[in-house]
Amino acid sequence: MGQYLFRLPDIGEGVAEAEIVAWHIKPGDHVREDQPLLDVMTDKATVDMTSPVDGTVVALHGDVGGMAPVGSVLVEMDVTGEAVAAPVQKDVIENARAGEVKPAPPAAAPVNADPTASPATRRRAMEWGIRLEDVPGTGPHGRILTEDLERHRDGGAGPARPGSEKIKITGLRRRIADRMQESKRHIPHFTYVEEFDLTELESLRHTLNDSRGDKPKLTLLPFFMRALVRLVPDFPNINAHYHEADGELERFSAVHIGIAAQTANGLMVPVVRHAEQRDLWDCARELGRVTQAARDGKAGREELSGSTITLTSLGPMGGIAATPIINHPEVAIIGPNKLVERPVVDGAFIARRKLMNLSASFDHRIIDGYDAARFVQQLKRLLEHPALLFLE
């Protein structure tokens, strides 16, 4: 009988750690080769981890919601034959089994004279203004994990108060929280709101839908996508990523439009790639496909990454105005609000018109207020006179 130590493998793309989002086994279980062990989530995707060997589970290392560095031991198994993985230090295994957390020493003395942490953890510590030397690490060999930073910042989690409960934020919900926090921390947002008269556009949309045959039903979003494609050549800085670490703006000729979609697992942003190569119907078809894949939990990495600008719409719940948060590292996000019918003064008459406020947020480091206003006004012109969308 030997021991096998299943470690978090190098997932690639510069990933230094991953969050444990689900365990599929428990101590005492007999597992077979290729049987799922756990799911982990990185900034890129959720990855299933399967067993490379047959064996009996002895111990699991890591709680759901915890961060595991690449190379750390996740599962100990007894296997037939000799050990097939190099063991880690005995004290690391024993501490992991016991769930031991190093106690914080007195404040006057440094906690961790020679701290080790992943690049992502070090970056987060710098963003939060935390000295790694002051943080006790609970990872392998005293490595500092993201939850160690959170525990240090929050001063330790206390018990829930009477009449309340504490729910650990894990998985996609935590990724969403981290991305929103990163966006607001790094990007100086400003939001521009304008009223659009979409009466003509709505008339055109209903006419096209009435005769669409086997084509997909048109919502307003494909028209917004067509308008963005028309405007990008005149506003190249809008369809871009800003890489603050390098001080570089990366402008794209291709228009990959992220569509903020609410799913059972939280907000996701599936991507309609190469919108500049699609007509109105093809935009609608691809929009339906990627958003449904996201809602069904079947969207792949290619469908959930790589957007260059984002559209976010709450449809009938869109309200009067919003302050959309930019999808970092993009520099703009466009948010159509609720479409309503209201009376409008038209010369000497009162007319019924279909109006919508549009809320757009921009990265003020890249987009000046004047340019943002010009962009929104051009967007307004195209959508209020929809024949312009189809003129070359």
Residue, then its C-alpha position, 0 to 999 in steps of 0.5 A: m500500500g502506498q500514498y498518492l498526493f493529488r496536487l492542484p496542477d498547473i492550469g496554465e494561462g498564468v493561473a497561480e491559484a484556484e478557488i475550490v467550489a465543490w467536492h465530489i468525494k469524502p474521506g473513506d470513498h474509493v475512487r477510480e481513475d478519471q472519477p471527478l474529485l472536485d471543481v475549481m474556479t479560476d478567473k478564466a473558467t470552472v475546471d473539473m479535477t479527476s483522479p489519475v489513479d484508483g485509490t481510497v480517500v484518506a484526507l481532503h485539504g481545503d474548504v469550499g470557497g478556499m483558495a488553493p495555490v498551484g502545486s498544493v495538496l488537495v487529496e491524499m489517497d491510499v493506493t495499491g503499490e508504492a507511493v506514486a507522488a512525492p510526499v509533502q512535509k509531514d507537518v504540512i499534512e498533519n496541519a492540513r488534517a487538523g485544520e490548524v491555523k497558525p495563531a497570530p503573534p503579538a502585534a509588536a512582532p512580525v508574523n511572517a518574516d519571509p512571506t510566500a504568496s502567489p503573484a495574484t495574492r501579492r497584488r491584492a495585498m498591495e491593493w488593500g494596503i496590507r503588509l504580507e509580513d503581518v499576515p499569518g499564512t495557512g497554506p502549504h509551507g505557510r503560504i499566504l492565501t487570499e482568504d488569509l488577506e481577507r481574514h486579516r483585513d476583516g479582523g477575523a470573522g465573528p459569530a452571526r448576531p441573533g436573528s441573522e445568518k452568515i453565508k460564505i460567498t463562493g464560486l461565481r458570485r465571489r468572482i463577480a464581486d471581485r471583478m466589480q470591486e477591481s473595476k470600481r477600484h481601478i477605473p474612474h467611472f463617469t456616466y452619461v445619460e441621454e433620452f432616445d426616441l425609439t418610436e421609428l425603431e420600434s415600428l421597424r422592429h415590429t415590421l421585421n418580426d411580423s415577416r421574419g419566417d424562421k429567423p430569430k425574433l428581434t429585440l432591441l439589442p441587435f439594433f444597438m449592436r449594429a449601431l456600435v459597429r457603425l460607430v467604432p471606426d469613428f471612435p476607436n478608443i471606445n472599442a478598446h482595453y486599457h492596460e494600466a500596468d503597462g500604460e497602454l491602450e489596446r484598440f481593436s478592429a474586431v468588435h466583440i460585444g459582451i452581453a451582460a446576462q442574468t443567470a441562476n448563478g449570477l451575472m455573466v457576460p457571454v460574447v457575440r464575437h465579430a459583430e462587425q461581420r454579422d447582419l442584423w439577423d445573425c447578431a440576433r441569432e448569435l445573441g440568443r445562442v450565447t446568452q442561452a448557453a450562459r443561462d444553461g451553464k454550458a458556455g465555454r471559455e471562448e463564449l465568456s471572454g474576450s469582449t471589447i465593449t459591453l451592452t447591459s440591459l435590464g429590459p422592462m426592469g431597466g428603470i429610468a437611469a443606471t450607473p453601469i460598472i465597466n467590464h474591466p479592462e474595457v473602457a465603456i459599457i452601454g446600458p439601455n434602460k426601460l422603454v416607455e410610451r409617453p406624451v411628447v409635444d410635437g409642434a402644436f400637437i401632443a404625440r405618443r412616442k416611445l422613449m428610452n433613457l440610455s446610461a453609458s459609463f466610460d473610463h475617464r482616464i481614456i475617454d473625455g466627457y466631450d468624446a463620450a457625449r459625441f459618441v452617445q449623440q451619434l448613437k442616438r442619431l443612428l437609433e432614432h433614424p434606423a434607416l441609417l443603420f443599413l446605409e453604407 
